């Protein structure tokens, strides 16, 4: 072949192969599903081989398509690195990341000034959508998920494991003692409409076994439950990493030195298998893991 196929067709194919969907590829590239289909058909005609098998309403890569997709993903990533180096550090880069809401407000946000000072050329786009599968990641560069275990078949690395402690507002304490659990209002967090069994896990490990964990106040996010605890609405069992600032300031007081680990944790995911992974994603992951290993202090 003397001439290469159009770059747009190659890009459309590479994104469709990564997404496994013409529709999702169109959304990522801001064109219609029909435009993606036509560009891939043009590429197949130019190459003389089918790249996708159309199976009912889904598409699957052929052997030739899989080989081409792997090569193109590597080449496009190398092109991005080459352009970035040629432009120098002044070339701005956008990093799209999705994180859980409470993680965003209570863990990530207080640390972003440090990230900005270290990587001033990377503009973060932070969303807090509820994502349950890789197919929902679309145009995200990376994401942090709250789950019991790593997701299969993606680059997944642990960031934080929950360490639950019991806290409440000093307004509820009397004579230096925390409120007694029998009779106290328990604060709960919902996950997809179901209450997380945090209190049940605490009672199973430390008691009192006679305590009924069901009554109390329910909140859709951990952040809301923490805010309610600060306001004196009740007692909450919470991940210590999410209340560092409040413990340091005295807005919340820890009842005792006990803690319950897990079972949930925060995981860093790169949804698309890109080789090599874009430098901006690697920079963010390294910074994130370094922050997770530090003991923060807040003024």
C-alpha positions as CSV (number, residue, x, y, z in Angstrom):
1,X,0.0,0.0,0.0
2,X,1.6,3.2,-1.1
3,X,-0.7,5.6,0.8
4,X,-1.9,5.3,4.4
5,X,-5.6,5.3,5.1
6,X,-7.1,8.6,6.4
7,X,-6.0,9.4,10.0
8,X,-9.6,10.0,11.0
9,X,-10.5,6.5,10.0
10,X,-7.6,5.0,11.9
11,X,-8.5,7.1,15.0
12,X,-12.2,6.1,14.7
13,X,-11.2,2.4,14.5
14,X,-8.8,2.6,17.4
15,X,-11.4,4.2,19.7
16,X,-14.1,1.8,18.6
17,X,-11.8,-1.1,19.2
18,X,-11.0,0.2,22.7
19,X,-14.6,1.0,23.6
20,X,-16.0,-2.2,22.0
21,X,-18.8,-0.1,20.6
22,X,-19.4,2.2,17.6
23,X,-21.9,4.3,19.7
24,X,-19.4,4.9,22.6
25,X,-16.7,5.7,20.1
26,X,-18.9,8.3,18.5
27,X,-19.7,9.8,21.9
28,X,-16.0,10.0,22.7
29,X,-15.1,11.6,19.4
30,X,-18.2,13.8,19.3
31,X,-19.5,12.3,16.1
32,X,-22.5,10.1,15.2
33,X,-22.5,6.3,15.4
34,X,-23.1,6.3,11.6
35,X,-20.0,8.4,11.0
36,X,-17.9,5.9,13.0
37,X,-19.4,3.0,11.0
38,X,-18.7,4.8,7.7
39,X,-15.0,5.5,8.6
40,X,-14.4,2.0,9.7
41,X,-16.0,0.7,6.5
42,X,-13.7,3.0,4.5
43,X,-10.7,1.6,6.4
44,X,-11.8,-2.0,5.8
45,X,-12.2,-1.3,2.1
46,X,-8.7,0.3,1.9
47,X,-7.1,-2.6,3.7
48,X,-9.1,-5.3,1.9
49,X,-9.9,-7.2,5.2
50,X,-12.7,-7.1,7.7
51,X,-11.8,-5.5,11.0
52,X,-15.0,-6.2,12.9
53,X,-17.5,-8.9,13.0
54,X,-21.1,-7.7,13.3
55,X,-22.8,-10.0,15.7
56,X,-26.5,-9.0,16.3
57,X,-26.3,-5.6,17.9
58,X,-22.7,-5.9,19.0
59,X,-19.3,-5.9,17.3
60,X,-16.2,-8.1,17.8
61,X,-12.7,-7.6,16.5
62,X,-11.4,-10.0,13.9
63,X,-7.8,-11.3,14.3
64,X,-6.6,-8.7,11.8
65,X,-8.6,-6.0,13.7
66,X,-7.2,-7.0,17.0
67,X,-3.6,-6.9,15.7
68,X,-4.2,-3.5,14.1
69,X,-5.9,-2.1,17.2
70,X,-3.0,-3.1,19.5
71,X,-0.5,-1.4,17.1
72,X,-2.6,1.8,16.7
73,X,-3.1,2.2,20.5
74,X,0.6,2.0,21.0
75,X,1.3,4.4,18.0
76,X,-1.3,7.0,19.1
77,X,0.1,7.0,22.6
78,X,3.6,7.4,21.3
79,X,2.4,10.3,19.1
80,X,0.8,12.0,22.1
81,X,4.1,11.7,24.0
82,X,6.1,13.0,21.1
83,X,3.8,16.0,20.6
84,X,3.9,16.8,24.3
85,X,7.7,16.7,24.3
86,X,7.9,18.9,21.2
87,X,5.5,21.4,22.8
88,X,7.4,21.4,26.1
89,X,5.8,21.8,29.5
90,X,3.7,24.7,28.2
91,X,1.3,22.4,26.4
92,X,-1.8,22.1,28.5
93,X,-3.2,18.6,29.0
94,X,-6.7,17.6,30.3
95,X,-7.1,14.7,32.6
96,X,-10.6,13.3,33.1
97,X,-11.0,11.4,36.3
98,X,-14.1,10.2,38.1
99,X,-14.1,9.6,41.9
100,X,-16.7,8.9,44.6
101,X,-18.4,12.0,46.0
102,X,-17.0,11.9,49.6
103,X,-13.6,11.0,48.4
104,X,-13.7,14.0,46.1
105,X,-14.7,16.5,48.8
106,X,-13.0,15.2,51.8
107,X,-9.8,13.5,50.6
108,X,-9.0,14.7,47.1
109,X,-10.0,18.3,47.2
110,X,-7.7,19.4,50.1
111,X,-4.7,17.9,48.3
112,X,-5.3,19.4,44.8
113,X,-3.2,22.5,45.4
114,X,-0.2,20.2,45.9
115,X,-1.0,18.4,42.6
116,X,-1.4,21.7,40.8
117,X,2.0,23.0,42.1
118,X,3.7,19.8,40.9
119,X,1.9,19.5,37.5
120,X,0.8,23.0,36.5
121,X,0.3,21.9,32.9
122,X,-2.4,19.2,33.8
123,X,-5.9,20.5,34.1
124,X,-8.1,18.0,36.1
125,X,-11.7,17.4,35.2
126,X,-13.2,15.7,38.3
127,X,-16.6,14.1,38.1
128,X,-18.5,12.1,40.8
129,X,-20.8,10.0,38.6
130,X,-21.9,6.6,39.9
131,X,-20.1,4.1,37.7
132,X,-20.6,0.3,37.9
133,X,-18.7,-1.1,35.0
134,X,-15.9,-0.4,32.5
135,X,-18.4,0.2,29.7
136,X,-19.7,3.2,31.6
137,X,-16.3,4.9,31.7
138,X,-16.5,6.3,28.1
139,X,-14.0,9.1,27.7
140,X,-12.5,8.9,31.2
141,X,-8.7,8.7,31.4
142,X,-8.9,7.1,34.8
143,X,-11.2,6.7,37.8
144,X,-11.3,5.8,41.5
145,X,-13.9,3.3,42.6
146,X,-15.2,2.3,46.0
147,X,-15.5,-1.5,46.0
148,X,-14.7,-4.7,47.9
149,X,-12.2,-5.9,45.4
150,X,-10.3,-4.8,42.2
151,X,-12.2,-4.9,38.9
152,X,-11.2,-7.7,36.6
153,X,-9.4,-7.2,33.2
154,X,-8.3,-3.6,33.8
155,X,-5.3,-1.9,35.3
156,X,-6.4,-1.7,38.9
157,X,-4.4,-0.7,42.0
158,X,-5.4,-0.2,45.6
159,X,-5.2,3.4,47.0
160,X,-6.8,3.3,50.4
161,X,-8.5,0.6,52.6
162,X,-11.2,1.8,55.0
163,X,-10.4,2.0,58.7
164,X,-13.6,2.7,60.5
165,X,-13.6,4.6,63.8
166,X,-16.5,5.9,66.0
167,X,-16.8,9.7,66.3
168,X,-19.3,12.3,67.4
169,X,-19.5,16.0,68.0
170,X,-18.1,17.3,71.4
171,X,-21.5,18.8,71.9
172,X,-22.8,15.3,72.7
173,X,-20.0,14.6,75.2
174,X,-20.6,15.1,78.9
175,X,-17.9,15.4,81.5
176,X,-15.3,14.3,79.0
177,X,-17.2,11.1,78.1
178,X,-18.7,10.2,74.8
179,X,-22.5,9.6,74.5
180,X,-23.6,6.0,75.4
181,X,-24.6,4.0,72.4
182,X,-27.9,2.8,73.9
183,X,-30.2,5.7,73.3
184,X,-27.8,7.5,70.9
185,X,-28.9,8.4,67.3
186,X,-26.9,6.3,64.9
187,X,-26.0,7.8,61.5
188,X,-26.0,5.5,58.4
189,X,-24.9,5.8,54.8
190,X,-26.8,4.4,51.8
191,X,-25.3,2.8,48.8
192,X,-27.6,2.4,45.8
193,X,-30.6,2.6,48.2
194,X,-29.2,0.0,50.6
195,X,-27.8,0.9,53.9
196,X,-24.1,0.0,54.3
197,X,-23.7,-2.5,57.2
198,X,-21.0,-0.4,58.9
199,X,-22.7,-0.4,62.3
200,X,-23.4,-4.1,62.1
201,X,-19.7,-4.8,61.5
202,X,-18.7,-2.6,64.4
203,X,-21.2,-4.3,66.8
204,X,-20.1,-7.8,65.6
205,X,-16.5,-7.0,66.5
206,X,-16.8,-4.8,69.5
207,X,-20.4,-4.9,70.7
208,X,-22.6,-4.2,72.5
209,X,-24.4,-7.2,71.0
210,X,-27.7,-6.0,72.4
211,X,-27.6,-2.7,70.4
212,X,-30.1,-2.5,67.6
213,X,-28.3,-0.9,64.6
214,X,-31.3,-0.4,62.4
215,X,-32.8,2.9,63.9
216,X,-31.2,6.2,63.1
217,X,-30.7,8.7,60.3
218,X,-29.9,7.6,56.8
219,X,-27.8,9.7,54.2
220,X,-27.1,9.2,50.6
221,X,-23.4,10.0,51.0
222,X,-20.8,9.6,53.7
223,X,-20.1,13.3,53.4
224,X,-23.7,14.1,54.5
225,X,-23.4,11.7,57.4
226,X,-20.1,13.4,58.5
227,X,-21.7,16.9,58.3
228,X,-24.6,15.7,60.4
229,X,-22.3,14.3,63.0
230,X,-20.4,17.6,63.1
231,X,-23.7,19.3,63.7
232,X,-24.4,17.0,66.7
233,X,-27.1,14.9,65.0
234,X,-25.7,11.6,66.2
235,X,-22.8,9.1,66.3
236,X,-21.2,7.8,63.2
237,X,-18.8,5.0,62.4
238,X,-16.6,6.5,59.6
239,X,-13.5,5.9,57.6
240,X,-10.7,7.8,59.5
241,X,-9.2,9.1,56.3
242,X,-12.3,11.1,55.6
243,X,-12.3,13.0,58.9
244,X,-8.6,13.9,59.4
245,X,-9.3,17.6,59.3
246,X,-12.2,17.4,61.7
247,X,-10.3,15.2,64.2
248,X,-7.4,17.7,64.1
249,X,-9.7,20.7,64.6
250,X,-11.7,19.0,67.4
251,X,-15.0,19.3,65.4
252,X,-15.3,15.5,65.9
253,X,-14.0,13.4,68.8
254,X,-13.0,9.8,68.6
255,X,-14.8,7.6,71.2
256,X,-12.0,5.1,71.6
257,X,-8.9,3.7,69.9
258,X,-10.8,0.8,68.3
259,X,-11.1,0.4,64.6
260,X,-12.6,-1.9,62.0
261,X,-10.8,-2.5,58.7
262,X,-12.6,-2.7,55.4
263,X,-14.2,-4.5,53.8
264,X,-14.4,-1.7,51.2
265,X,-11.6,0.3,49.7
266,X,-10.7,2.8,47.0
267,X,-9.1,1.5,43.8
268,X,-7.4,3.3,41.0
269,X,-8.5,2.1,37.5
270,X,-7.3,2.8,34.0
271,X,-10.3,1.7,32.0
272,X,-8.7,1.4,28.5
273,X,-5.7,-0.8,27.9
274,X,-3.4,1.8,26.4
275,X,0.2,0.9,25.7
276,X,2.0,2.9,26.9
277,X,-0.4,4.6,29.4
278,X,-0.5,8.3,28.8
279,X,2.1,10.2,30.9
280,X,-0.6,12.4,32.5
281,X,-2.3,9.3,33.8
282,X,0.9,7.9,35.2
283,X,1.8,11.2,36.8
284,X,-1.6,11.4,38.5
285,X,-1.4,7.8,39.7
286,X,2.1,8.2,41.2
287,X,1.0,11.5,42.9
288,X,-2.2,9.8,44.2
289,X,-0.4,6.8,45.7
290,X,2.2,9.0,47.3
291,X,-0.5,11.1,48.9
292,X,-2.2,8.0,50.2
293,X,1.0,6.9,51.9
294,X,1.3,10.3,53.7
295,X,-0.1,11.5,57.0
296,X,-1.8,14.8,56.1
297,X,-1.9,17.9,58.2
298,X,-4.3,20.7,57.6
299,X,-4.0,24.3,58.8
